[in-house]
Amino acid sequence: MALFEYVAYDQSGAKMSGQLDAVSDQELFAQLKQQGLMPTQIKAVEGRLNQKIKPLSLKQLELFTSELELLLQSGVRIDRGIDIIRRTKADPALQSSLTKIGTDIRSGLRLSEALKQQPKNFDSLYCNLVSLGEESGNLSQVIAGIAADLKHRRELQAKLISALIYPAAIFAVCVLSIVFIFNFVVPKMAVMFNEAADLPWYTETVLAASDWMQSYQWTLLLLFAAPAIVTSFYRDSAYVTRFKERWLLRLPVVSTGVLMVERIKFNSGLALMLDAGLKIDRALGLAIGNVSNAGIRKQLEIARQKIKSGESLSFSLSQTSLYPPFFVSLLEVGEESSQLFASFSEISRRSRQELDEWTSRLTALIEPVMILFMGGVVGSVVVVMLLSMVSVNDFAF
């Protein structure tokens, strides 16, 4: 089979274009005629439609969902909306994904079924919510909820990245400064001490450190880079994933951030599904799949089994690490008043506020620590060299 690009007109005279997979241009012509389209241009393109589709980033996924929501609310047909979004995007990964979705829809699949063909881009939560919207006839509202949730997730991702960029930049400058000093500054100043018979211990320490750095710096670089290289090759393996997730929950400061992020994802997913009309048991099962950390996911699965066996929702979830006492009280209120959607939405909102405050405090703490570290290391070397110069002059007299 080959990939063909076509231009056609529908029965109302509207121009349409897209890509389809067919054995020949005659078969493609027949397919388009069956769909009520009159093709005016058909040409083969290089590559195949069923080639490997690259995973979409969170930003691409949120952008696609937001634009699809806008088009559906405007009354545009789903296949037409997908085609419009595809033609306005220059990103190859997004274009490839949308081309496949559009082709699947034109072949008779529903939107949710077409999305399920790309599990790396659209998880089970996304697909099930779309399916629920199709069955209830309220697809545009469901898509709007998904778009809002993806926007919050993207903002969350951006805040976490921005909280780490500044400390990482300061650390990189510190490392580069140390490398520059020990490779260029100290060796040039070491000439001054060639004739000195008895150097102070701190001078000998700096000179020895400079010699060691020049001799073993590439080995040191490889030692630091080796874990990152090995992890990048085996990052998808179950062992590496379990090891990383286990230690993330054990680190004192990092574990707090991990729990807040997972709480936001779990509760926002639950609120979305309850708002769409899904039963709590089914919603819990799908929301658990939205949690990344395997340890927390196991705790939530145990809680779900307890709920199915008759335990109260608030009591079962209180035994997980995601819900401290205050949030448990919110669950109890929602459970007694049958307003679980409001409770999960409030927990998600408050967790976002907590995460904002946590990242602000963490950034405010890390910045001066890193500056002091860089100033301490670089300043110490400068002070030692100045003291060494003074001591050499003293010996000269």
Backbone hydrogen bonds, N-H to C=O, Kabsch-Sander energy under -0.5 kcal/mol:
donor,donor_aa,acceptor,acceptor_aa,energy
2,A,22,A,-2.9
3,L,45,V,-0.5
3,L,47,G,-0.7
4,F,2,A,-0.5
4,F,20,L,-3.1
5,E,43,K,-3.2
6,Y,18,G,-2.5
7,V,41,Q,-2.3
8,A,16,M,-3.2
9,Y,38,M,-1.6
10,D,14,A,-2.1
13,G,10,D,-1.7
16,M,8,A,-3.7
18,G,6,Y,-1.7
20,L,4,F,-2.5
22,A,2,A,-2.5
22,A,20,L,-0.5
28,L,24,S,-1.9
29,F,25,D,-2.3
30,A,26,Q,-2.0
31,Q,27,E,-2.3
32,L,28,L,-2.4
33,K,29,F,-2.0
34,Q,30,A,-2.1
35,Q,31,Q,-1.2
36,G,33,K,-1.6
37,L,32,L,-2.6
38,M,9,Y,-2.9
40,T,7,V,-3.2
41,Q,7,V,-1.7
43,K,5,E,-2.5
45,V,3,L,-2.7
51,Q,48,R,-1.2
61,L,57,S,-2.4
62,E,58,L,-2.4
63,L,59,K,-2.3
64,F,60,Q,-2.4
65,T,61,L,-2.3
66,S,62,E,-2.3
67,E,63,L,-2.1
68,L,64,F,-2.4
69,E,65,T,-2.3
70,L,66,S,-1.9
71,L,67,E,-2.1
72,L,68,L,-2.5
73,Q,69,E,-2.3
74,S,70,L,-1.0
75,G,72,L,-1.4
76,V,71,L,-2.3
81,G,77,R,-2.9
82,I,78,I,-2.6
83,D,79,D,-1.9
84,I,80,R,-2.3
85,I,81,G,-2.4
86,R,82,I,-2.4
87,R,83,D,-2.2
88,T,84,I,-1.0
88,T,85,I,-0.6
89,K,86,R,-1.2
95,Q,91,D,-2.4
96,S,92,P,-2.6
97,S,93,A,-2.1
98,L,94,L,-2.6
99,T,95,Q,-2.4
100,K,96,S,-1.9
101,I,97,S,-2.1
102,G,98,L,-2.8
103,T,99,T,-2.2
104,D,100,K,-2.2
105,I,101,I,-2.3
106,R,102,G,-2.1
107,S,103,T,-1.4
108,G,105,I,-1.4
109,L,104,D,-2.2
114,A,110,R,-2.4
115,L,111,L,-2.4
116,K,112,S,-1.7
117,Q,113,E,-0.5
117,Q,114,A,-0.8
118,Q,115,L,-1.9
121,N,118,Q,-1.3
122,F,118,Q,-2.4
123,D,121,N,-0.5
127,C,123,D,-2.3
128,N,124,S,-2.7
129,L,125,L,-2.0
130,V,126,Y,-2.1
131,S,127,C,-2.5
132,L,128,N,-2.4
133,G,129,L,-2.2
134,E,130,V,-2.2
135,E,131,S,-2.2
136,S,132,L,-2.0
137,G,133,G,-0.9
138,N,133,G,-1.5
142,V,138,N,-1.8
143,I,139,L,-2.9
144,A,140,S,-1.9
145,G,141,Q,-2.0
146,I,142,V,-2.3
147,A,143,I,-2.6
148,A,144,A,-2.2
149,D,145,G,-2.1
150,L,146,I,-2.6
151,K,147,A,-2.1
152,H,148,A,-2.1
153,R,149,D,-2.3
154,R,150,L,-2.4
155,E,151,K,-2.4
156,L,152,H,-2.4
157,Q,153,R,-2.5
158,A,154,R,-2.5
159,K,155,E,-2.3
160,L,156,L,-2.1
161,I,157,Q,-2.3
162,S,158,A,-2.7
163,A,159,K,-1.9
164,L,160,L,-0.8
164,L,161,I,-0.9
165,I,161,I,-1.6
166,Y,162,S,-0.9
168,A,164,L,-2.0
169,A,165,I,-2.6
170,I,166,Y,-2.4
171,F,167,P,-2.4
172,A,168,A,-2.3
173,V,169,A,-2.3
174,C,170,I,-2.3
175,V,171,F,-2.5
176,L,172,A,-2.5
177,S,173,V,-2.4
178,I,174,C,-2.2
179,V,175,V,-2.5
180,F,176,L,-2.6
181,I,177,S,-2.6
182,F,178,I,-2.5
183,N,179,V,-1.5
184,F,180,F,-2.3
185,V,180,F,-1.2
186,V,181,I,-3.1
188,K,184,F,-1.1
189,M,185,V,-1.9
190,A,186,V,-1.9
191,V,187,P,-0.5
191,V,188,K,-0.6
192,M,189,M,-1.3
193,F,190,A,-1.3
194,N,191,V,-1.3
204,E,200,P,-2.2
205,T,201,W,-2.1
206,V,202,Y,-2.0
207,L,203,T,-2.5
208,A,204,E,-2.4
209,A,205,T,-2.3
210,S,206,V,-2.2
211,D,207,L,-2.4
212,W,208,A,-2.6
213,M,209,A,-2.5
214,Q,210,S,-2.3
215,S,211,D,-1.7
216,Y,212,W,-2.5
217,Q,213,M,-1.4
220,L,216,Y,-2.6
221,L,217,Q,-2.3
222,L,218,W,-2.1
223,L,219,T,-2.2
224,F,220,L,-2.0
225,A,221,L,-2.4
226,A,222,L,-2.4
228,A,224,F,-0.6
229,I,225,A,-2.5
230,V,226,A,-2.9
231,T,227,P,-2.5
232,S,228,A,-2.1
233,F,229,I,-1.6
234,Y,230,V,-1.9
235,R,231,T,-0.5
237,S,234,Y,-1.4
241,T,237,S,-2.1
242,R,238,A,-2.7
243,F,239,Y,-2.6
244,K,240,V,-2.5
245,E,241,T,-2.6
246,R,242,R,-2.5
247,W,243,F,-2.0
248,L,244,K,-2.0
249,L,245,E,-1.3
250,R,247,W,-0.6
251,L,247,W,-1.6
255,S,251,L,-2.4
256,T,252,P,-0.6
257,G,253,V,-1.2
258,V,254,V,-2.4
259,L,255,S,-2.4
260,M,256,T,-1.9
261,V,257,G,-2.4
262,E,258,V,-2.5
263,R,259,L,-2.2
264,I,260,M,-2.2
265,K,261,V,-2.2
266,F,262,E,-2.5
267,N,263,R,-2.4
268,S,264,I,-2.4
269,G,265,K,-1.7
270,L,266,F,-2.1
271,A,267,N,-2.5
272,L,268,S,-2.1
273,M,269,G,-2.1
274,L,270,L,-2.6
275,D,271,A,-2.2
276,A,272,L,-1.4
277,G,274,L,-1.0
278,L,273,M,-2.6
283,A,279,K,-2.8
284,L,280,I,-2.6
285,G,281,D,-1.8
286,L,282,R,-2.0
287,A,283,A,-2.7
288,I,284,L,-2.2
289,G,285,G,-1.0
290,N,287,A,-1.1
291,V,288,I,-1.6
297,R,293,N,-2.3
298,K,294,A,-2.1
299,Q,295,G,-1.7
300,L,296,I,-2.3
301,E,297,R,-2.0
302,I,298,K,-2.1
303,A,299,Q,-2.1
304,R,300,L,-2.3
305,Q,301,E,-2.0
306,K,302,I,-1.9
307,I,303,A,-2.1
308,K,304,R,-2.3
309,S,305,Q,-1.5
310,G,307,I,-1.2
311,E,306,K,-2.6
316,S,312,S,-2.2
317,L,313,L,-2.4
318,S,314,S,-1.6
319,Q,315,F,-0.6
319,Q,316,S,-0.9
320,T,317,L,-1.6
323,Y,320,T,-0.7
327,F,324,P,-0.6
328,V,324,P,-1.8
329,S,325,P,-2.0
330,L,326,F,-1.4
331,L,327,F,-1.9
332,E,328,V,-2.4
333,V,329,S,-2.0
334,G,330,L,-2.3
335,E,331,L,-2.7
336,E,332,E,-2.3
337,S,333,V,-2.0
338,S,334,G,-0.5
339,Q,334,G,-2.3
343,S,339,Q,-1.7
344,F,340,L,-2.9
345,S,341,F,-2.2
346,E,342,A,-2.3
347,I,343,S,-2.5
348,S,344,F,-2.2
349,R,345,S,-2.4
350,R,346,E,-2.8
351,S,347,I,-2.2
352,R,348,S,-1.8
353,Q,349,R,-1.9
354,E,350,R,-2.5
355,L,351,S,-2.4
356,D,352,R,-2.3
357,E,353,Q,-2.3
358,W,354,E,-2.6
359,T,355,L,-2.8
360,S,356,D,-2.1
361,R,357,E,-2.5
362,L,358,W,-2.7
363,T,359,T,-2.6
364,A,360,S,-2.4
365,L,361,R,-1.8
366,I,362,L,-2.8
367,E,363,T,-2.3
369,V,365,L,-1.3
370,M,366,I,-2.9
371,I,367,E,-2.3
372,L,368,P,-2.7
373,F,369,V,-2.3
374,M,370,M,-2.8
375,G,371,I,-3.0
376,G,372,L,-2.7
377,V,373,F,-2.5
378,V,374,M,-2.5
379,G,375,G,-2.2
380,S,376,G,-1.8
381,V,377,V,-1.7
382,V,378,V,-2.1
383,V,379,G,-2.8
384,V,380,S,-2.5
385,M,381,V,-2.3
386,L,382,V,-2.3
387,L,383,V,-2.7
388,S,384,V,-2.3
389,M,385,M,-2.2
390,V,386,L,-2.2
391,S,387,L,-2.5
392,V,388,S,-2.2
393,N,389,M,-2.0
394,D,390,V,-2.2
395,F,391,S,-2.1
396,A,392,V,-1.8
397,F,393,N,-1.4
